[in-house]
């Protein structure tokens, strides 16, 4: 019987040691916190390259966000869905369409997160569009009154780092209509 008790004690001690090691990796419990999935704007360099709306950002919108009228491809889209341009298969965007993108997005209050703009010129970290594109809707600075909805593009993987970085830089550089 003492051998069994000794073995049980050893197994219990090993289990306890494994649990302590596991807890040390949980944020707030150990020295190192795990990545929370929120974008690190403290190390973001907004001057890494200059971007242009028409040359760099509009193609991202047209190839991912404006593909259908159900999302952001209609100038008078569904309630709560701002216009992000016609699909690229429709040919060149007109000046009226570009104006509509700016009128509906830049400097406009978000309908989901009232403390944020859809696109807040100079501030991608407070731009709801950027959080939708980065899938960071659960970050501390995003507060949605009745739910944030899903990430963009909806029901698809988030856009690649390069496309999201292009939009982030454009916003950080003032979200200009150039």
Order of alpha helices (4+ residues) and beta strands (2+ residues): alpha-alpha-alpha-alpha-alpha
